[in-house]
Amino acid sequence: MLRDTSRRADEAQEELSKEVHRVREADTEIASLRSQVVGFRTQLSMALADSGRLRKDVVAKETELLAKAKEANNAALRLDAMRSYLAANGIVAEDEDGNPLRADDVMSARVQELEDRLAERTRANEIAERELQTLLQQKQDVDAQVESLSAQLDRLRATQSPALRTPPIQNTSSA
């Protein structure tokens, strides 16, 4: 009977040792997952900050572009008015090369200039939209990774004994 009790005590001791080892491994895994979650939250915060900064830059550049376009438009209107005034008073207006200008030449050059500016602004807008889409995709990828890691952490917590459970990490990021 003493041998039987000794054997059961040894088995219980061995099982306890295995459980302690499993708990330590689970704690290590939880610490690793928490570290990854913190890292992903940091990455997400940085991506959001970059996205905000880029949006702000785009707005600033668009505002600057609109101001420059208005300035150029005003200068072109003054130039056209001056040429019209000169033509009305019998003075022949000339282009940059000294060639006499006809009214059609002035208008077609102005239309071409406006078309070129519109194409340039369209290209700039498309580039900004592609950059924004890239940043949004990166944000979604990071969100998915955070959700996956949070789910893994929740599953690990569910497998722990109630006495060893640690309080859950509070989600402080806003998506």
Helices and strands as residue ranges (DSSP letters): H 2-88, H 103-159, G 162-164
